[in-house]
Amino acid sequence: MGFFFRLGDLHAGQRIDVTLANHRITHWAVTSVRLYADALFPDALVYARSGPPALRLVTCGGAFDWSTHEYESSVVVTAELVTSS
């Protein structure tokens, strides 16, 4: 199983703690969990560089296509910064 295998099980309000390279810990609150078909993946939304700090975690999801050996969708979790220490 991959590191993000259960990413789609998160829900709004859950907390995610991220340890940075400088050993600071940032705390995030999940604001949304969405499944996007690959053909409709919102690149501009997911990779936006404007606005307040946001954490976006992306992994494969949805149905698995055995003929291509790929998932047909992506799970996108968005979180907002709560605190950093």
N, C-alpha and C positions, 0 to 999 in steps of 0.2 A: 504494500500500500504506500502511496505517496504522502508526502508531508501535508498536503492540503486535501486529503481524501474526504474528510468530513466537514469541509469548509461550508458547504451548503446547509449544514445543520445549525449554523449560527442563526440568531434572530436579533431583531432590534433591541437595544438596551444592554446586550451582553458586552463585557469588557474584554479588550485585547491589550496585552502588555507587550511592548517591543523593546528589546535591549539593543541600543545603538552601538556602533563600533567603539565609541568613547566611553562605554559602560553606563551611560545615562539610560534611564528607563522612561519610556513614554507610555502613557495610558490613553486608550482610545475607547470610544463607545460606538458600537455598531448602530448605524442609522438605516441601513437597508441591505437586503440579500436578494439578488435578482438573478434569473436565468435568462440568458439571451441566446437565441439561435445564432450560429456563427455568421450566417449571411446578414444578420441584422445587428451585429455587434456595434455598440455606440463608441467608436474610437475617440471621438472628440470629447465625450463626457468622461470616459474612463481615464484618459491621459491628459486631461485639462491641467494647465499649470497656473491658473488664476484662482483667486478666491482664498478663503481661509485654509489652513492646513487640513489635508484629508488623507486618509489611508485607504487605498483600494487594493484589495486582494483578488486575484483572478486565477481560476483553475478551470479545467475541463469539466463538463457535466452533461446532464441530460442523457439521451439515448446513445448507446454505443453502436456504431455502424460496423458490423463484422466484415463487410466487404472492403472497407477502407481502413479498418482498424483505428478509427478515430471517433471521438465523441462529437455529437452534432451541435452542441451548445457550450456556453461558458457560464460559470457561476461567478458573479461579481459581488463582493462584499465591500460596502463603503462604511467608513467609520470617521468620526470627528474627534479631534484632539481634546482630551479632558485635562490632563496635566502631564508635566514632565519633571523628572527629578534627577 
